[in-house]
Amino acid sequence: TSAACFSVFEGLVTGGSSGLGCATVERLVQNGASAVILDLPSSDGAALAEKLGERCAFAPADVTSEADVQSAVSLAREKFGKLDLAVNCAGIAVAFKTYNFKKDLPHSLEDFQREHRRNLQRDPPGGGEMGKNEPDADGHRGCIINTASVAVGQAAYSASKGGIVGMTLPIARDLAPMGIRVVTIAPGLFSTPLLAGLPEKVRSFLADRCPSLACVCVFLPSVLIINCNHLGVCVCVSLWLLNAVYSK
């Protein structure tokens, strides 16, 4: 894909200091786009922004704080003039089964709610701001990319990611009249701090079932932004398969 395709984007990437978010930020900036990294104050966001230069900025923020998110959105417009791309990668996972029979413990309700609060955002960052943009020749004002998962374990995590898939089309329909497209990617496993945080036994089990090409999801955001002419899309990357369900 040519760098010229990327240079038109002024983006915001949540969870942008590590894993998929970091790879997305680096790819965008390296190809001429600009990006604001939205991540926790304790993250490596500031160092990454400094490394990538003037087309990148860091917004220390918590995605569960509306005020923090709005500050990051405002920073994007103030620094780069507009916001027409939001890639939402921030998320957490708690490795716990529905019920631990060895310890006679159910999944913690607190952890279940915490995962949903952080992983499942009712209002994807940037939608309102994109509505203020001048439309391009095709009537487009922006694109929002959310991250779901093909996870088949961890009920709380899977439920939060399933919620993202379920709300993709309704949100796309809500924002379509303003020329804003909504895309959800559902990647498989690849090496991220989220995966590294799981117990060794779990990581080994998953790694044996994970092909190296699962990391192809790093490339999906830029491909979808440029080539997708549909308003609501969910793309699943699982093992060697790439499946897409969309609505015009």
Secondary structure, 3 states (H helix, E strand, C coil): CCHHHHCCCEEEEECCCCHHHHHHHHHHHHCCCEEEEEECCCCCHHHHHHHHCCCEEEEECCCCCHHHHHHHHHHHHHHHCCCCEEEECCCCCCCCCCEECCCCEECCHHHHHHHHHHHCCCCCCCHHHHCCCCCCCCCCCEEEEEECCCCCCCHHHHHHHHHHHHHHHHHHHHHHHHCEEEEEEECCCCCCHHHHCCCHHHHHHHHCCCCHHHHHHHCHHHHHHHHCCCCEEEEEEECCEEEEEEEC
